[in-house]
Amino acid sequence: MAVIIDRRSFLCRIARHIDFLIKEEMMKSASLSKVLLAVILGVLLLLPLACNTAQLGETEADGSRRHRRVFRINQSELMADIDRTMLWDEPSRLTDKRIP
């Protein structure tokens, strides 16, 4: 009978320890979720303040001109990458005759 009591007390200790670990993990995940929520809210609140399109000493016309130029360059680079991927930037090797 003494062996059974020892086993029960041992199992009770293990159960308490597992319960403690589960509660500890829940506390960690709760604090982690609070920190994550605070970071997301901070980013969302500071995002409109940080995304100013004009640089210092730049007029609105200069900024729009710069944006158009960057867009045009990015578009041409994208088209060049697509042409290179689809092999449209080199002649076809299906025939040996040159097409003028």
N, C-alpha and C positions, 0 to 999 in steps of 0.2 A: 504494500500500500504506500510505503514511503517513496518508492520509486515513481509511482503515478503522481504523487503530489509534487515531486521535484520536476517531473516532466511538465505538469500543468503550470507551475510557477515559471519554468523556463519558457514555455510557449506564451505565457502572459507577458513576460519581459520582452520577447521578440515582437509580439503584437504591439506593445506600447512603443517600442523603438520604431517599428514600421509606421505606426500612426504619427509619431513625432517627425519622421523623415518626410512623410507625405505632407504634413502641415507646413514644414519648413520649405518644401519645394513650392507649395501653393503660395506662400508668402513671397518667395523669390520671384515667381512668375507674376504675382500681382504688382510687386514693385517694379519689375521690368516693364510691364504693360503701362504703368503710370509714367515711367521715364519715356517710353516710346511715344505715348500720347502727348507728353509735354514737348518733345522734339518736333513732332508733326505739327502741332499747333504753333510752335515758335516759327517753323519754316513758313507755314501758311500766313502768319501775321507779318513776317519780315519780307516775304517775297515781293509784294508790291513796292516796297521802299527800295529794294536792291536792284530792281530791273528798270533802271532809268536808261532810255535809249540814247540820250545825248551825252557826249563826253564833255569834259571841262573845256570851255573856250570854243565850243562848236555850236553853230547856229542850227536851226531846224532844217534849213535847206541843205547844209553840209551833212547832217545826219541822214536825211532821206537819200541824198546822193551816194553816201557811203553804203547804205543798206541796199540800194539798187545795184551798185557795183559788186558787192559781196554776193548778192543773189544771182547776178549774171555769171560771175565766175564759178560759183558752186554749181549752177545749172550746166554750164559748159563742161566742167569736170565730170559731172555725173553722166552726161551724154557720152563723153569720151570713154569713161569706164564701161558703159553699156555697149558701146561700139567694140571695144576691145574684148569684152566677154563674148559677144555674139559673133566675133571675127568679121565684123563689117568694116574694120579699118584697114584690111588688107585685101588684095585682089583674090578672086576665086581661082582655085587650082583644078577646076573641073575640066578645063580645056586648055590645050597648049596654044591656041590662037589668041592673039591680043585683040581686045575690043577697043576701038579708038575712043 
